[in-house]
Amino acid sequence: MRKSVLTISLILFLYSLKIYSQNSFGLNGFWSMNKKANIMSNSIDGNTSNFSNVKDWGIDLSYGGEFANSTTSNLYLLSLTKTLDRSNFYLRYTPGYQKDFFFISGQSFVLEDSSTQTLNSKFSYKEIFGVGYSYQIYKNLSIGFTTRLFNQEFKNEVVEPIFSDSLYFNLKTETENSSFWKTDIGINFTPVEYLSLSVASINLIDLKTNKNISNNSEYEIKRPKGAQFGVTISPYKQLNLNFIYETSNSFMAGFNTGMDFENASLNLSVSALHDKDQTPYIAGIVPAISYQTKVFGITLSGVKYFRGKNISQSFSVFETEGIKNILNNRYSFDKAALTISFRLNTIAEEKAKIINLKIVQDIFPAFEDIYLNKPFAVGKVVNQTDKKISVKPSSKIIGFNRDIIYSPDVFVNAHDTVDIPFFTIVPDSYSNTKNTVSYVDFYISTKTDENDDKYQKPILINKINAWDGKVIHLKEFIKRDADYIIKYAKEILSENKNMLDTLVYSLSTFYKAKILFDNIVKKFVYVADPNATSDYVQFPHQTIELKGGDCDDLSVLYSAVLENIGIQTALVDYKPDKGLGHVNLLFNTELSPQNAKWITENDRKYFIRKNNKGEDQVWIAIETTSLTDFMKAWELGIEKFNNEAFDNLGLAKGRVEIIDVQ
């Protein structure tokens, strides 16, 4: 085809004004970038960053046609998307993304058979396929790119004279092809739940693969560089307002809304188009309605242009302006498309998610029972579904737990957020003598065989003899070494069997306690904490083997000895305003108040306290660090107790606390 006057044989829908066709135009309209539905995955036109909510595999097929003088229909596109962790890969084949132009020349010639032939030309523009990739940097920030391959073919009929015995003409078709890659990048950012922002390039990289076009280079698709900016606002849960602006002064604005059912949703989208200098101001609309389930979706969409019909133009308009978009240009007809979508989720749906986790107490291996009743960590978990779910929490402390430790199930209402406790078990074999920092893997699941979410947090595992300084936790040390201590106590008592057999039964408890104390102190010395702090406590067998300890160690040992032969004890916690505290021991003589005189006439050397059955009985205080004899330890113990607990109102003010071991 030569640069001569030609007449276009097409019926055009657009006035002869300069336009910039929407680069972000898509057959399915524009859906919210933060909408949970997966409708948008088959369109990268308005989604340059390749943003997708597909959790695993997605397959989309669009079929439709144009409402021209003779309606045609074909396969618009076939697409495949795959999500791997934070990455999304996208591939689409677009046989229906094509625009053909037929031109009839005013020139004609007479063939050898005396028939007349008019010269024709055909220009074809196609998008062959597109690929995309995106990466979710953070939960609310993703970046990606799309690349598309286009082909342009120009066929011109020309007359070739042939000279022989006579002159005749041969009809010949000259064909030129041109291909190019168009690559753009985009970013999506959701600063808050109801607002989503996007920015993308237009024709950032334009790589031409065939540069042999000569006569028809001016008819190639125009590809001016620019940028597009998008915003989505969600004033209500089921309403999203969308706007895309291109630096060519074109824009697309619309909304999408919908209603949710038990296992599906019905969605509606309407977008309006504006191109610079085009009349009317709103060039057309793209309505779409979609029905979506977790596995299957169907979308019916279309394009309606507000142009006058049956408007013809000269070829000079096409020659001057060309086209910038295959589907949306001055020569485009109204369209309709039916899209069928499939979601193949081989990955279990993440129904629950850990949004925060806090370690509420470090691990003290001696405190075996505490972690069965009090959580060592609490996680904030959100239910991401529309139904009430049961969440099973579990955890494993690396290098500490052999297996995953399961905590009680917790029910979470739809879209609710709750605090879920995590418990653990101290292994019997743990014996580290140094503090270590490890990590905890936290899991939550809504199914027995798969985890919905995982969270990791560092934690301090203290040495085996570590203590947090709380006297109430000395009970955990007292409970250790039961078999060893019973044997140890019985050996001492058996050596004094003759004397015990001669006692009144009511006094046996008092004298057993006295005999045990006197035998222990003969062998022991007071030894301060090796770290000169309150963070180390010996187990009963260690104190016996070392033949000494501080007030914590000696109180633990004496309480363990008495408890293991059936004598009830209590720890007395003295809490000073400054410095380290002190602990000594009370034990129940099992004497009634009326029989207190059997052991002392001094009523300040004992006090009345209820036993574990609620009965009033005589209790006495023992200062375990007094390693002289029982009577001296009793005197020192009751003197300190009376002074601190009663005279100085320690019990009333909370400076003295009595903690029953059992």
C-alpha positions as CSV (number, residue, x, y, z in Angstrom):
1,M,0.0,0.0,0.0
2,R,1.4,3.4,-0.9
3,K,0.8,6.8,0.7
4,S,-2.1,7.7,-1.5
5,V,-5.7,8.5,-0.9
6,L,-7.5,5.5,0.4
7,T,-11.0,5.0,1.8
8,I,-11.6,3.0,4.9
9,S,-14.2,0.2,4.4
10,L,-14.9,0.0,8.2
11,I,-17.8,1.5,10.0
12,L,-16.3,3.6,12.8
13,F,-17.7,4.5,16.2
14,L,-15.5,7.5,17.1
15,Y,-15.4,11.1,16.2
16,S,-12.3,12.3,14.4
17,L,-10.5,13.7,17.4
18,K,-7.1,12.8,18.9
19,I,-7.4,10.2,21.7
20,Y,-5.1,8.3,24.1
21,S,-6.6,4.9,24.5
22,Q,-6.6,3.4,28.0
23,N,-3.5,1.3,28.6
24,S,-5.2,0.0,31.8
25,F,-8.2,-1.1,29.8
26,G,-9.3,-4.7,30.5
27,L,-12.3,-6.7,29.3
28,N,-13.4,-7.6,32.8
29,G,-13.3,-4.1,34.1
30,F,-11.4,-3.0,37.2
31,W,-11.9,-4.7,40.5
32,S,-10.5,-3.5,43.9
33,M,-6.9,-4.3,44.5
34,N,-7.7,-5.2,48.1
35,K,-10.8,-7.3,47.3
36,K,-10.6,-10.8,48.6
37,A,-12.3,-12.3,45.5
38,N,-9.9,-13.7,42.8
39,I,-11.8,-12.1,39.9
40,M,-8.9,-9.9,38.8
41,S,-6.3,-12.6,38.3
42,N,-6.8,-12.9,34.5
43,S,-6.2,-9.2,33.8
44,I,-2.7,-7.6,33.8
45,D,-3.8,-4.6,31.8
46,G,-4.9,-2.6,34.9
47,N,-2.7,-4.7,37.2
48,T,0.8,-4.1,36.1
49,S,2.3,-5.3,39.4
50,N,0.6,-8.7,38.8
51,F,-1.2,-8.5,42.2
52,S,-3.2,-11.6,42.9
53,N,-5.1,-13.2,45.7
54,V,-4.9,-16.7,44.2
55,K,-3.6,-19.0,47.0
56,D,-2.3,-21.8,44.7
57,W,-3.3,-22.4,41.1
58,G,-5.7,-20.3,39.0
59,I,-7.0,-21.0,35.5
60,D,-9.1,-18.5,33.5
61,L,-10.8,-18.7,30.1
62,S,-12.5,-15.8,28.4
63,Y,-14.7,-16.2,25.3
64,G,-16.6,-13.4,23.6
65,G,-17.1,-11.2,20.6
66,E,-17.6,-7.8,19.0
67,F,-21.0,-6.4,18.0
68,A,-19.9,-5.2,14.5
69,N,-21.9,-5.3,11.3
70,S,-21.2,-9.1,11.3
71,T,-20.8,-10.3,14.9
72,T,-17.8,-12.4,15.5
73,S,-16.8,-14.5,18.5
74,N,-13.6,-16.2,19.6
75,L,-11.4,-17.2,22.5
76,Y,-10.1,-14.0,24.0
77,L,-7.7,-15.4,26.5
78,L,-6.5,-18.5,28.4
79,S,-4.5,-17.8,31.5
80,L,-2.7,-19.7,34.3
81,T,-1.4,-18.3,37.6
82,K,0.6,-20.0,40.4
83,T,1.4,-18.7,43.9
84,L,4.5,-20.0,45.7
85,D,4.9,-18.6,49.2
86,R,5.1,-14.8,48.5
87,S,5.6,-15.1,44.8
88,N,3.0,-15.1,42.1
89,F,3.6,-16.2,38.5
90,Y,1.3,-15.5,35.7
91,L,1.0,-16.6,32.0
92,R,-1.7,-15.8,29.5
93,Y,-2.3,-16.6,25.9
94,T,-4.5,-14.0,24.1
95,P,-5.7,-15.2,20.6
96,G,-8.6,-12.8,20.8
97,Y,-6.6,-9.7,21.5
98,Q,-6.5,-8.7,17.8
99,K,-7.6,-5.9,15.5
100,D,-7.6,-6.1,11.7
101,F,-8.0,-3.2,9.3
102,F,-9.0,-3.7,5.6
103,F,-8.3,-0.9,3.2
104,I,-9.6,-0.6,-0.4
105,S,-7.5,1.5,-2.7
106,G,-9.0,3.9,-5.2
107,Q,-6.7,2.3,-7.8
108,S,-7.7,-0.6,-10.0
109,F,-6.4,-2.3,-13.1
110,V,-7.7,-4.6,-15.8
111,L,-6.6,-8.2,-15.6
112,E,-5.7,-10.4,-18.6
113,D,-9.3,-11.8,-18.7
114,S,-10.6,-8.2,-19.0
115,S,-11.9,-8.3,-15.3
116,T,-11.2,-5.3,-13.0
117,Q,-9.2,-5.8,-9.8
118,T,-9.1,-3.2,-7.0
119,L,-6.0,-3.1,-4.8
120,N,-6.5,-4.0,-1.1
121,S,-4.5,-3.8,2.1
122,K,-4.8,-5.5,5.5
123,F,-3.1,-4.4,8.7
124,S,-3.3,-6.8,11.7
125,Y,-2.3,-6.1,15.3
126,K,-2.1,-8.9,17.8
127,E,-1.0,-9.5,21.4
128,I,0.4,-13.0,21.4
129,F,0.9,-13.7,25.1
130,G,1.8,-12.1,28.4
131,V,3.8,-13.1,31.5
132,G,3.9,-11.5,35.0
133,Y,5.6,-11.9,38.3
134,S,5.0,-10.3,41.7
135,Y,6.5,-10.6,45.1
136,Q,4.9,-9.7,48.4
137,I,7.6,-7.8,50.3
138,Y,5.3,-7.3,53.3
139,K,1.7,-8.1,54.0
140,N,0.6,-4.7,52.7
141,L,3.3,-4.1,50.0
142,S,3.9,-6.0,46.8
143,I,6.0,-5.3,43.6
144,G,6.0,-6.9,40.2
145,F,6.2,-6.6,36.5
146,T,4.4,-7.7,33.3
147,T,5.8,-8.4,29.9
148,R,3.8,-8.8,26.7
149,L,4.7,-9.8,23.2
150,F,2.9,-8.0,20.3
151,N,3.0,-8.7,16.5
152,Q,2.1,-6.4,13.7
153,E,1.6,-7.5,10.1
154,F,1.1,-5.3,7.1
155,K,-0.1,-6.8,3.8
156,N,-0.3,-4.6,0.7
157,E,-1.4,-5.7,-2.8
158,V,0.6,-4.2,-5.6
159,V,0.7,-4.5,-9.3
160,E,3.8,-5.9,-10.9
161,P,4.3,-5.4,-14.7
162,I,5.6,-8.3,-16.6
163,F,7.1,-7.8,-20.1
164,S,7.1,-10.6,-22.6
165,D,5.6,-10.8,-26.1
166,S,3.0,-8.5,-24.6
167,L,2.7,-6.4,-21.5
168,Y,0.6,-7.8,-18.7
169,F,0.2,-7.2,-14.9
170,N,0.6,-9.6,-12.0
171,L,-1.1,-9.1,-8.7
172,K,1.4,-9.5,-5.8
173,T,1.1,-9.2,-2.0
174,E,3.9,-7.7,-0.1
175,T,4.1,-8.6,3.6
176,E,6.0,-6.9,6.4
177,N,6.1,-8.1,10.1
178,S,7.1,-6.3,13.2
179,S,7.2,-7.7,16.8
180,F,8.0,-6.0,20.1
181,W,8.1,-6.7,23.8
182,K,6.4,-4.3,26.2
183,T,7.5,-4.5,29.8
184,D,6.2,-2.5,32.8
185,I,6.7,-2.5,36.6
186,G,4.2,-1.7,39.3
187,I,3.8,-1.4,43.1
188,N,0.8,-2.0,45.3
189,F,0.6,-0.6,48.8
190,T,-2.2,-0.9,51.4
191,P,-1.4,1.4,54.3
192,V,-4.7,0.7,56.0
193,E,-7.4,-1.9,55.4
194,Y,-9.8,0.4,53.6
195,L,-7.2,2.1,51.3
196,S,-5.1,0.6,48.5
197,L,-2.6,2.5,46.3
198,S,-0.8,1.6,43.1
199,V,1.7,3.1,40.8
200,A,3.0,1.6,37.5
201,S,4.9,2.5,34.4
202,I,3.5,2.7,30.8
203,N,5.7,1.4,28.1
204,L,8.8,1.5,30.3
205,I,10.7,-1.0,28.2
206,D,10.0,-1.3,24.5
207,L,12.1,-4.0,22.9
208,K,11.7,-4.3,19.2
209,T,12.6,-7.8,17.8
210,N,12.2,-7.0,14.0
211,K,13.5,-3.8,12.6
212,N,13.0,-4.5,8.9
213,I,9.8,-2.5,8.6
214,S,10.3,0.2,6.0
215,N,7.2,1.3,4.1
216,N,4.8,0.8,7.0
217,S,6.7,1.8,10.1
218,E,4.4,4.8,10.7
219,Y,1.5,2.5,11.1
220,E,2.9,0.5,14.1
221,I,1.1,0.7,17.4
222,K,2.0,4.0,19.1
223,R,3.7,3.4,22.4
224,P,4.3,6.7,24.3
225,K,5.9,6.3,27.7
226,G,4.0,7.4,30.8
227,A,2.7,6.3,34.2
228,Q,-0.5,5.3,35.8
229,F,-1.7,5.8,39.4
230,G,-4.5,3.9,41.1
231,V,-6.4,4.2,44.3
232,T,-9.1,2.1,45.9
233,I,-11.2,3.3,48.9
234,S,-13.5,1.0,50.8
235,P,-15.9,3.2,52.8
236,Y,-18.0,0.1,53.6
237,K,-17.2,-3.6,53.8
238,Q,-19.0,-4.5,50.5
239,L,-18.2,-1.3,48.6
240,N,-15.0,-0.3,46.8
241,L,-14.4,2.9,44.9
242,N,-11.7,2.6,42.2
243,F,-9.8,5.2,40.2
244,I,-6.9,4.9,37.7
245,Y,-5.3,8.0,36.2
246,E,-2.8,7.9,33.3
247,T,-0.4,10.7,32.6
248,S,-2.0,11.0,29.1
249,N,-4.9,12.6,31.0
250,S,-7.0,9.5,30.6
251,F,-8.7,7.9,33.5
252,M,-11.0,5.1,34.5
253,A,-13.3,5.4,37.5
254,G,-15.8,2.9,38.9
255,F,-17.0,0.9,41.8
256,N,-17.5,-2.8,42.7
257,T,-19.8,-4.2,45.3
258,G,-21.3,-7.6,46.2
259,M,-23.0,-9.8,48.7
260,D,-21.6,-12.9,50.4
261,F,-23.5,-16.2,50.8
262,E,-22.5,-19.2,52.8
263,N,-19.9,-20.6,50.3
264,A,-20.0,-18.0,47.5
265,S,-20.3,-14.4,46.6
266,L,-22.1,-12.3,43.9
267,N,-20.2,-9.3,42.7
268,L,-21.0,-6.3,40.5
269,S,-18.5,-3.8,38.9
270,V,-19.0,-0.8,36.7
271,S,-16.2,1.3,35.3
272,A,-16.4,4.4,33.2
273,L,-13.7,5.4,30.6
274,H,-12.4,8.8,29.6
275,D,-9.8,9.6,26.9
276,K,-8.2,13.0,26.3
277,D,-10.0,15.2,23.8
278,Q,-12.6,12.5,23.0
279,T,-16.3,13.4,23.0
280,P,-18.4,12.5,24.7
281,Y,-16.3,13.1,27.9
282,I,-17.1,9.6,29.2
283,A,-16.3,7.5,26.2
284,G,-17.9,4.3,27.5
285,I,-18.5,2.0,30.4
286,V,-17.3,-1.6,31.3
287,P,-20.0,-3.4,33.4
288,A,-19.3,-6.8,34.9
289,I,-21.1,-9.2,37.1
290,S,-19.4,-12.2,38.7
291,Y,-20.4,-15.2,40.8
292,Q,-17.6,-16.8,42.7
293,T,-17.1,-19.8,44.9
294,K,-13.8,-21.1,46.4
295,V,-13.3,-23.4,43.4
296,F,-15.3,-22.0,40.5
297,G,-16.2,-18.5,39.2
298,I,-18.1,-17.1,36.2
299,T,-17.9,-13.5,35.1
300,L,-20.0,-11.8,32.4
301,S,-18.6,-8.5,31.3
302,G,-18.9,-6.1,28.4
303,V,-17.8,-2.8,26.9
304,K,-20.4,-0.2,25.7
305,Y,-19.1,2.9,23.9
306,F,-21.2,6.2,23.9
307,R,-20.3,7.0,20.3
308,G,-22.5,7.9,17.3
309,K,-22.8,5.0,14.9
310,N,-22.1,4.7,11.2
311,I,-19.5,7.4,11.1
312,S,-16.9,7.0,8.3
313,Q,-13.5,8.7,8.1
314,S,-10.8,9.1,5.6
315,F,-7.6,7.1,5.7
316,S,-5.7,10.2,6.6
317,V,-7.1,10.1,10.1
318,F,-5.7,6.6,10.6
319,E,-2.4,7.5,9.0
320,T,-2.0,10.5,11.3
321,E,-3.2,9.0,14.6
322,G,-2.8,5.2,14.3
323,I,-3.8,3.1,17.4
324,K,-2.3,2.9,20.9
325,N,-4.4,0.0,22.2
326,I,-5.6,-3.1,20.4
327,L,-8.9,-3.6,22.3
328,N,-9.8,0.0,23.1
329,N,-9.2,2.5,20.3
330,R,-11.3,4.8,18.0
331,Y,-12.2,1.8,15.8
332,S,-13.3,-0.6,18.6
333,F,-16.8,-2.0,18.7
334,D,-18.9,-2.9,21.7
335,K,-17.9,-6.2,23.2
336,A,-19.1,-8.9,25.5
337,A,-17.0,-11.6,27.2
338,L,-17.8,-14.6,29.4
339,T,-14.9,-15.6,31.7
340,I,-14.8,-19.0,33.6
341,S,-12.4,-19.3,36.5
342,F,-11.1,-22.3,38.4
343,R,-9.1,-22.2,41.7
344,L,-7.2,-25.3,42.4
345,N,-6.0,-25.0,46.0
346,T,-3.7,-27.9,46.8
347,I,-2.5,-25.7,49.7
348,A,-4.8,-25.8,52.8
349,E,-6.7,-22.6,53.3
350,E,-5.2,-20.4,56.0
351,K,-8.2,-20.0,58.3
352,A,-6.3,-18.7,61.3
353,K,-3.3,-16.5,61.5
354,I,-0.9,-15.4,64.3
355,I,-0.7,-11.6,64.2
356,N,1.4,-11.2,67.4
357,L,3.1,-13.3,70.0
358,K,4.5,-12.5,73.4
359,I,6.7,-14.6,75.7
360,V,5.2,-14.1,79.2
361,Q,7.8,-16.1,81.1
362,D,11.2,-17.5,80.4
363,I,11.8,-21.2,80.9
364,F,13.0,-22.3,84.4
365,P,13.5,-26.1,84.0
366,A,12.9,-26.7,87.7
367,F,9.4,-25.3,87.5
368,E,7.9,-28.5,85.9
369,D,4.3,-28.1,87.0
370,I,4.0,-24.4,86.4
371,Y,4.1,-24.6,82.6
372,L,1.3,-27.2,82.6
373,N,-1.1,-24.7,84.3
374,K,0.3,-21.3,83.3
375,P,1.3,-20.4,79.7
376,F,4.8,-19.4,78.9
377,A,3.6,-17.5,75.8
378,V,0.4,-15.9,74.5
379,G,-0.4,-15.5,70.8
380,K,-2.9,-13.1,69.3
381,V,-4.7,-15.1,66.7
382,V,-7.3,-13.9,64.1
383,N,-10.0,-16.0,62.5
384,Q,-9.9,-15.1,58.8
385,T,-13.2,-16.9,57.9
386,D,-16.9,-16.2,58.1
387,K,-17.4,-19.1,60.5
388,K,-16.6,-20.0,64.1
389,I,-13.5,-22.2,64.1
390,S,-11.6,-24.4,66.6
391,V,-7.9,-23.5,66.8
392,K,-5.3,-26.0,68.0
393,P,-2.2,-24.3,69.3
394,S,1.1,-26.1,69.7
395,S,4.8,-25.3,70.1
396,K,8.3,-26.8,70.2
397,I,11.2,-25.2,72.0
398,I,14.3,-26.1,69.9
399,G,16.9,-28.0,71.9
400,F,14.4,-28.4,74.8
401,N,11.3,-30.3,73.7
402,R,11.8,-33.5,71.8
403,D,8.3,-33.4,70.3
404,I,5.7,-30.8,69.6
405,I,3.7,-29.9,72.7
406,Y,0.0,-29.3,72.2
407,S,-2.1,-26.9,74.2
408,P,-5.9,-26.9,74.7
409,D,-8.1,-26.0,71.7
410,V,-9.6,-22.5,71.6
411,F,-12.8,-21.5,69.8
412,V,-12.7,-18.3,67.8
413,N,-15.7,-16.5,66.3
414,A,-15.9,-15.4,62.7
415,H,-13.4,-12.5,62.0
416,D,-12.6,-12.3,65.8
417,T,-9.2,-11.9,67.4
418,V,-8.4,-13.7,70.6
419,D,-5.4,-14.4,72.9
420,I,-4.4,-18.1,72.8
421,P,-2.1,-19.5,75.6
422,F,0.8,-21.9,74.8
423,F,1.9,-24.4,77.4
424,T,4.9,-26.7,77.5
425,I,6.4,-29.7,79.2
426,V,9.9,-29.8,80.8
427,P,11.6,-33.0,79.8
428,D,12.9,-35.1,82.7
429,S,16.3,-35.5,81.0
430,Y,17.0,-31.7,80.9
431,S,20.1,-31.0,83.0
432,N,21.9,-28.0,81.4
433,T,24.0,-26.1,84.0
434,K,24.2,-22.9,81.8
435,N,21.6,-20.4,80.5
436,T,20.9,-20.7,76.8
437,V,19.0,-18.7,74.3
438,S,16.9,-20.8,71.9
439,Y,13.9,-20.4,69.6
440,V,10.3,-21.5,69.9
441,D,8.3,-22.6,66.8
442,F,4.7,-21.8,67.4
443,Y,2.0,-23.4,65.3
444,I,-1.8,-23.0,65.0
445,S,-4.0,-25.4,63.0
446,T,-7.7,-25.8,62.3
447,K,-7.0,-29.3,60.9
448,T,-5.2,-32.2,62.6
449,D,-2.8,-32.8,59.8
450,E,-1.8,-29.3,58.6
451,N,-0.7,-26.0,60.2
452,D,-2.5,-22.8,59.2
453,D,0.3,-20.6,60.5
454,K,3.8,-20.7,62.1
455,Y,5.6,-18.1,64.2
456,Q,9.1,-18.2,65.7
457,K,10.3,-16.3,68.7
458,P,13.5,-16.4,70.8
459,I,13.3,-17.5,74.4
460,L,15.7,-17.8,77.4
461,I,16.1,-21.3,78.8
462,N,17.7,-21.0,82.3
463,K,20.0,-23.5,83.8
464,I,18.6,-26.4,85.7
465,N,19.0,-24.7,89.2
466,A,17.8,-21.3,88.1
467,W,15.2,-19.6,90.2
468,D,13.2,-16.4,89.5
469,G,13.4,-15.2,93.1
470,K,9.7,-15.8,93.9
471,V,9.4,-17.9,97.1
472,I,6.2,-19.5,95.9
473,H,8.3,-21.2,93.2
474,L,10.6,-22.8,95.8
475,K,7.8,-25.4,96.0
476,E,9.0,-26.8,92.6
477,F,12.4,-27.5,94.2
478,I,10.9,-29.1,97.2
479,K,8.9,-31.6,95.1
480,R,12.1,-32.9,93.5
481,D,14.0,-36.0,94.7
482,A,11.1,-37.5,96.5
483,D,12.4,-41.1,96.4
484,Y,15.9,-40.0,97.5
485,I,14.6,-37.8,100.4
486,I,12.2,-40.5,101.7
487,K,15.0,-42.9,102.0
488,Y,17.3,-40.3,103.6
489,A,14.6,-39.4,106.2
490,K,13.7,-42.9,107.0
491,E,17.3,-43.8,107.6
492,I,17.6,-41.0,110.2
493,L,14.3,-41.9,111.9
494,S,15.1,-45.6,112.0
495,E,18.2,-44.8,114.0
496,N,15.9,-43.1,116.6
497,K,13.2,-45.7,116.6
498,N,13.4,-46.7,120.2
499,M,13.0,-43.2,121.4
500,L,10.1,-42.5,119.1
501,D,8.3,-45.6,120.2
502,T,8.1,-44.4,123.8
503,L,6.5,-41.1,122.9
504,V,2.8,-40.1,123.1
505,Y,1.5,-40.4,119.6
506,S,0.4,-36.7,119.5
507,L,4.0,-35.7,120.0
508,S,5.5,-37.9,117.3
509,T,5.3,-35.2,114.6
510,F,7.1,-32.6,116.7
511,Y,9.9,-35.0,117.7
512,K,10.3,-36.4,114.2
513,A,10.9,-32.8,113.0
514,K,13.3,-32.2,115.9
515,I,15.3,-35.4,115.2
516,L,15.6,-34.8,111.5
517,F,16.7,-31.2,112.0
518,D,19.3,-32.1,114.6
519,N,20.8,-34.8,112.4
520,I,20.9,-32.6,109.4
521,V,22.7,-29.6,111.1
522,K,25.4,-31.8,112.5
523,K,26.7,-32.3,109.0
524,F,25.8,-29.0,107.3
525,V,27.3,-25.5,107.1
526,Y,25.8,-22.3,105.8
527,V,27.1,-21.5,102.3
528,A,26.1,-18.4,100.4
529,D,24.7,-18.6,96.8
530,P,27.6,-19.3,94.5
531,N,26.5,-16.4,92.3
532,A,25.8,-14.1,95.3
533,T,22.3,-13.6,94.0
534,S,18.9,-15.0,94.5
535,D,18.8,-16.8,91.1
536,Y,20.2,-20.2,92.1
537,V,18.6,-22.9,94.3
538,Q,20.0,-26.4,95.0
539,F,17.8,-29.5,94.8
540,P,17.5,-31.4,98.1
541,H,19.9,-34.1,97.0
542,Q,22.5,-31.5,96.0
543,T,22.3,-29.8,99.4
544,I,22.9,-33.2,101.1
545,E,25.8,-34.0,98.8
546,L,27.4,-30.6,99.2
547,K,26.6,-30.6,103.0
548,G,25.6,-26.9,102.9
549,G,23.6,-24.1,101.3
550,D,22.0,-20.7,101.9
551,C,18.5,-20.0,103.4
552,D,16.7,-21.0,100.2
553,D,18.6,-24.3,99.9
554,L,18.2,-25.2,103.6
555,S,14.5,-24.3,103.7
556,V,13.9,-26.4,100.6
557,L,15.8,-29.4,102.0
558,Y,14.1,-29.3,105.4
559,S,10.6,-28.8,103.9
560,A,11.3,-31.7,101.5
561,V,12.3,-34.0,104.3
562,L,9.2,-33.1,106.4
563,E,6.8,-33.2,103.5
564,N,8.0,-36.6,102.4
565,I,7.2,-38.2,105.8
566,G,3.8,-36.5,105.9
567,I,4.5,-33.4,107.9
568,Q,2.8,-30.3,106.5
569,T,5.0,-27.3,105.9
570,A,4.8,-23.7,104.7
571,L,7.4,-21.2,103.5
572,V,7.7,-17.8,105.0
573,D,8.7,-15.1,102.5
574,Y,10.2,-11.9,104.1
575,K,10.1,-9.1,101.6
576,P,12.4,-6.1,102.5
577,D,12.0,-2.7,100.9
578,K,15.6,-3.0,99.6
579,G,18.1,-5.8,99.1
580,L,17.6,-9.6,99.1
581,G,14.8,-11.2,100.9
582,H,14.8,-14.1,103.4
583,V,12.9,-17.3,103.7
584,N,12.4,-19.7,106.6
585,L,10.0,-22.4,107.4
586,L,6.8,-23.2,109.4
587,F,5.7,-26.7,110.1
588,N,2.5,-28.2,111.6
589,T,3.1,-30.0,114.9
590,E,-0.4,-31.5,114.5
591,L,-1.1,-30.6,118.1
592,S,-4.4,-29.0,119.0
593,P,-4.4,-25.6,120.6
594,Q,-5.3,-27.2,124.0
595,N,-2.2,-29.4,123.8
596,A,0.3,-26.7,122.9
597,K,1.5,-26.7,126.5
598,W,3.0,-30.2,125.8
599,I,5.9,-28.5,123.9
600,T,6.0,-25.0,125.5
601,E,4.4,-22.8,128.1
602,N,5.3,-19.7,126.1
603,D,2.3,-18.8,123.8
604,R,4.6,-16.6,121.7
605,K,6.6,-19.5,120.6
606,Y,3.8,-20.9,118.4
607,F,0.7,-19.6,116.7
608,I,-2.6,-21.2,115.7
609,R,-3.2,-21.9,112.0
610,K,-5.5,-24.2,110.1
611,N,-4.2,-27.4,108.5
612,N,-5.2,-28.5,105.0
613,K,-8.4,-29.9,106.5
614,G,-9.4,-26.6,108.0
615,E,-8.7,-27.6,111.6
616,D,-6.9,-25.3,114.1
617,Q,-3.5,-26.7,115.0
618,V,-0.2,-25.5,116.5
619,W,2.5,-24.3,114.0
620,I,6.0,-23.2,114.8
621,A,8.7,-21.4,112.9
622,I,12.2,-22.7,112.2
623,E,15.2,-20.7,111.1
624,T,16.9,-23.3,108.9
625,T,20.2,-21.3,108.7
626,S,20.7,-21.8,112.4
627,L,22.9,-24.8,112.2
628,T,23.2,-25.4,115.9
629,D,20.2,-27.4,117.1
630,F,16.5,-27.6,116.7
631,M,15.6,-25.6,119.9
632,K,17.9,-22.7,118.9
633,A,16.5,-22.7,115.3
634,W,12.9,-22.7,116.8
635,E,13.8,-19.7,119.0
636,L,15.3,-17.7,116.2
637,G,12.6,-18.6,113.7
638,I,9.7,-17.7,116.0
639,E,11.4,-14.5,117.1
640,K,11.9,-13.3,113.5
641,F,8.3,-14.3,112.6
642,N,6.7,-12.6,115.6
643,N,8.7,-9.4,115.0
644,E,8.2,-9.2,111.2
645,A,4.8,-10.8,110.8
646,F,2.9,-9.5,113.8
647,D,4.8,-6.7,115.7
648,N,5.6,-4.8,112.5
649,L,2.4,-5.8,110.8
650,G,4.2,-7.6,108.0
651,L,1.3,-9.9,107.3
652,A,-1.2,-7.1,107.1
653,K,1.1,-4.9,104.9
654,G,2.1,-7.8,102.6
655,R,5.7,-7.7,103.6
656,V,5.5,-11.2,105.0
657,E,3.7,-14.0,103.1
658,I,3.0,-17.5,104.2
659,I,3.0,-20.0,101.3
660,D,1.8,-23.6,101.9
661,V,3.9,-26.1,100.1
662,Q,1.0,-28.5,99.4
